[in-house]
């Protein structure tokens, strides 16, 4: 996730969020930024998790193992 916020954006009361996984840009109002950011991060998480559970994924990858341990520790059911 990249957040773009310049002087013109502040003047307009907006910021731009850019997904690093897809490159998609979203312009949101500053007043909605926190909720939009939470939602977008959840979407990114789901997209990344979908890649992990694909049949071609290497389940012995240390990053996957660390991710699963973190989810289990945090009580997630994914």
N, C-alpha and C positions, 0 to 999 in steps of 0.2 A: 504494500500500500504506500502510495506517495501522495502527499497533500501539497497542493500548490496554492499559495496565498500571497498575493502581491498587493501593492497599494491600490490598484484599480479594483481588485476583488474586494478589499476592505471597504472601499467607497461604495461598492454595489451591495455590500452585505452578504457576499457569497465566498465560497472556496471551491476548489476543484479536487476531487479525489480520483486517483488513477490506480486501477488494479494492475499490479505487476505481473499477474499470471495471464491476463488477457489484453492488457493495454487500454481497456475501456475507461473512458473518462466520464465522471458524473459531477455536475455542478449542483451544489446544495447551498441553502441559506445557512448563514452562520448560526442562526437560532435552532436549526435542525441538525447541526453538524454531529453532535454526540450520538443521537439516535441513528442517523444515517451511517456513521462510522461503525457502530456496533452491528448493524444489519449487514453492511458490506463485508465486515470481517467474518461474520458467520457464514455468508455466502462463499467467501474464499475458502474458509475451513471445509465446508461441505464439498466444494469442488476438488480440493486437495485430497480429502478423505476418499472421495469416489475413485480417484486414481489409485489410491492404496488398495482398495478392495477389488480392483479389476483383475481378471484372470491372469493377465500377463505380468502382474506386479511381483517382484522378488520379495517374498515375505521374510527373507533372512537378512534383508538390508538393515543395517544398524539404525538408520533414521526411522524406519517403520517401527522397529522394536521400541525405540525410545518414545515414539509417539504413542504407541499402545500403552506403555507403562504409565506415561503421563495421564492419559485418559482414564485408565483404571484407578490411578491414585486420586484423581479428581472426582471420581464417582460417575463418569460419563458411561452411557450404555452403548456407544458406537463400537 
